[in-house]
């Protein structure tokens, strides 16, 4: 397997940014020697958490997503990781903030690219077990409600396409052998 970089950056500049992400425009040299432009969405890494309560149910969020103009079932998730060693702490914080949860045990499942063709974000996927629920601490734009479901119902929902967050479904499938 080749590990060399077939494209080289000639120059790079940020063309837009906000507190959550930025767009970088790179002028690049392509493998055939020609030049091109590549726009990259710079995002900090994020976490997704599969929370299993002390009674053996999975926690899902009924979450409104403004860009999609729709509600959907999701796992607790969030971004802002700038160093890989921050992933577990970020996962613990997201579980607490979004679901009001704390977990007795944590298991790392996988690191996966989320926007491989246009962005820099990786998702760090975790299974949290022994979760107890308490008060949430949602940000103003986080419009969501916390629900718990039996494990079999969540996996039925995932396989039926009722959970639209692809990274969340991946996390659920990776966690399945440790839950069932």
N, C-alpha and C positions, 0 to 999 in steps of 0.2 A: 504494500500500500504506500502510495506517495504521500509524504508529509510536507513537501515544499510548498511555498505559497506561489501559485501561478500568476497572481496579479500583484502589482506593486502600486503603492500610493505615491503620486507625484506631488500633490498638495491637498490640503484638507481645510475646510472652514465650517463653522456652525452657521447655518442660515436661519434657524429659528429655535427658540427654547422657551420653556415654561418651567414651573417648579417640579413637574413630574417627568418630563422627558425633553429631548432635544432632537433636532434634525441636523445631521452633518452631511455636507456634500463633499465627496472625494473625487478628485480627478485621478484616474487610474490608468496604468498601462496593462493592457490585456495580453493574454498568452500569445496572440498573433503579432504583437508589437504595436498595434494601434492603441489610441487613447480613447477613454470613455469616461462617463460620469456615473457615479454610484451614490445614491442617497441612502443614508443609514439612520434609522431611528435609534437613538441612544437611550436605553432604559436600564435602570438598575435592576439587578436580579430580584426575583420574587419567590414567595413560598405558597404552597397549597398544603392544607392539613386535612387528613381524614380523621375526624374525631369520633371515638367510640366511648360512649358513656359507661359509667360503672354498672348500669343495668343492661349493657350490651346493645344499645341502640346507636345509630349513626346520626350525627348532627348535620343538618343541611340548613342553608340560609335561603329564604325566598327573597331574592335580591332584584331591585330595579336597576337596570343598566341604561343610562341615558343615551350613550352612542347607538345602542340597538333599539331604543324606544320600546323596551319590553321587560317583563319580569321573567325570572328563571331560577331554577334550583342550582345552588352552588355550594361548594365547600368554603370554609374560611380561607382567605388568601389575601396576599398583599405584597407590596414591593418595598424598595428602599435599601436593599442589601448592596453594600459597596465592597465588602470583603466576604469571601466564602465562609469564614469562621463566624460571621454574624447570622447565618441562616437559621440555626436552631433558636436563637434568641428572638429573631424576627417571627418565626413560626409560633413560638410561645406567646408573643405579644399579639399577633393577629388572632389567635384562638381566644385570648382574653378579651380583646377589644370588640371583635365581631360577634362572638358567640357567648361571651361571658364565661369561657371555660378555662379550667386548669387541668392538666393531665398528670397522672402518676408516672407514666412511661412514654418514651418517645422512640420511634424507629425511623431512621432515614431510609427512604425507598429508592430515590433516583434523582439525578440532575438531568434536565432535558431542555433543549433549546425551544423557545416558544414562538419566535418570529424569525426563523433562520434565514429567510430570504430578504428581509428588510430591516431587522433589528438585532440588538445585542443582548436581549434579555434571556436569562436561563431561569428555569423554575426548579426549586428545590422542594421535593415532595416528601411529606412525612406522614406517618401514622401515629396518632396520639391515642393512648388507651387509658382507661381508668379516669375518664373525663367527668368532672363535676361542673355543673353550670351555675352561673351567678349573674351579676349585673354586667351589661354590655357598656361599651364606650364608643359609640359610633361617631364618625366624622359627619358634618352636616350633609354632605352629598352621599353618604352611605344610607340608603333607604332599604332596610331589610328587616326581616323577622326570623327568629330562631325557631326551628322545629326539630323534633327527633322522630326517627322512623326505625322500624325493625330492619335488621341487616338485609334480609331477603327482599324486602320492599325496595330498598335503595338500589340493590343490584338489578332488580326488575326494571326500575326507572331508568337506570343507566343503559341497560341493554335495549330498552324500548325507545331510546332517544328523547326521554323526558328531561334529561339533564343535558343542557346544551354546551356547557363549558368543557371543551375537549381535554384540557389539562386536568380538570377535576375528575373526568371519567377515567383518564389514564391512572391517576393517583388511586382511585377506587379499585381498579383492576389489579394494580400492583399490590395493594393492601389486602386483597381478598384472601390469599392463602394464610395470612396471619390472623384474620378475623374469624374465618369459618373453621 
